[in-house]
Amino acid sequence: MVPLEDLLDSTAEALLAGDLATLGALTARMEDCVATASAPDQATANRWQSKALRNARLLEAATRGVKAARRRVVEIAQGPALTTYDARGQKASITPIGLEPARRV
């Protein structure tokens, strides 16, 4: 069995590489490892905690990146638009008439 610490490091590497497909398999393996692990000493527990916190920060950053990419894809799919503000300070979007979004075949 792979030690939990190695799985935490592998998770961090997958997040940094953007290898989101690997995360599912690592999660299942990590759950099995945690379920069968014995109580660690204080130093080991502190190492695991710091690595888990690092992974949580990386996962939050990856989530923000995926959401930003999704928003950008929606913007591109909607086609060209000009975003401006009216006299009351409200955001307004002006889309050219007759233009359709470019499509790749």
C-alpha positions in Angstrom: 0.0 0.0 0.0 1.2 3.5 -0.8 1.7 5.7 2.3 -0.8 8.6 2.7 2.0 11.1 2.5 2.9 9.9 -1.0 -0.7 10.2 -2.1 -0.8 13.7 -0.8 2.3 14.6 -2.7 0.9 12.9 -5.9 -2.3 14.9 -5.5 -0.3 18.2 -5.3 1.7 17.2 -8.4 -1.5 16.4 -10.3 -3.1 19.7 -9.3 0.0 21.7 -10.3 0.2 19.8 -13.7 -3.5 20.4 -14.3 -4.1 16.6 -14.5 -7.7 16.7 -13.2 -8.4 13.1 -14.5 -5.8 11.7 -12.1 -7.4 13.3 -9.1 -10.4 10.9 -9.1 -8.2 7.9 -8.9 -6.0 9.5 -6.2 -9.1 10.4 -4.1 -10.3 6.8 -4.1 -6.8 5.5 -3.1 -6.5 8.2 -0.4 -9.8 7.2 1.1 -8.8 3.6 1.3 -5.4 4.6 2.8 -7.1 6.8 5.5 -9.6 4.1 6.4 -6.8 1.6 7.0 -4.2 3.9 8.5 -3.2 3.6 12.2 -3.0 6.7 14.4 0.2 8.6 13.4 2.6 10.3 15.8 2.4 14.1 16.3 5.1 14.9 13.8 3.6 12.7 11.1 0.1 14.2 11.8 1.5 17.7 11.4 3.2 16.8 8.1 -0.1 15.3 6.8 -2.0 18.4 7.9 0.4 20.8 6.2 0.3 18.8 3.0 -3.5 18.6 3.1 -3.8 22.3 3.6 -1.4 22.9 0.7 -3.6 20.6 -1.5 -6.7 22.5 -0.4 -5.1 25.8 -1.5 -4.1 24.2 -4.8 -7.6 22.8 -5.3 -9.2 26.2 -4.6 -6.9 27.8 -7.2 -7.7 25.0 -9.7 -11.4 25.6 -9.1 -11.0 29.3 -9.7 -9.1 28.6 -12.9 -11.7 26.2 -14.3 -14.5 28.7 -13.5 -12.6 31.5 -15.2 -12.0 29.4 -18.3 -15.7 28.5 -18.3 -16.7 32.1 -18.2 -14.3 33.0 -21.0 -15.7 30.2 -23.2 -19.2 31.6 -22.7 -18.0 35.1 -23.6 -16.3 33.8 -26.7 -19.4 31.8 -27.7 -21.6 34.8 -27.3 -19.6 36.7 -29.9 -18.3 40.3 -29.9 -19.9 42.8 -27.6 -19.0 46.1 -26.1 -19.5 46.6 -22.4 -20.1 50.1 -21.3 -21.9 52.1 -18.6 -25.0 54.3 -19.0 -25.6 57.7 -17.4 -26.8 56.1 -14.2 -23.7 54.0 -13.9 -25.4 50.7 -14.8 -23.5 48.2 -16.9 -24.8 47.8 -20.5 -23.7 45.5 -23.2 -23.9 46.5 -26.9 -23.9 43.7 -29.4 -23.4 44.5 -33.1 -26.5 43.6 -35.1 -26.2 40.9 -37.7 -22.9 39.4 -36.4 -22.9 35.8 -35.4 -20.2 34.2 -33.3 -17.4 32.6 -35.4 -17.7 28.8 -35.6 -14.9 26.4 -36.3 -15.8 23.3 -38.3 
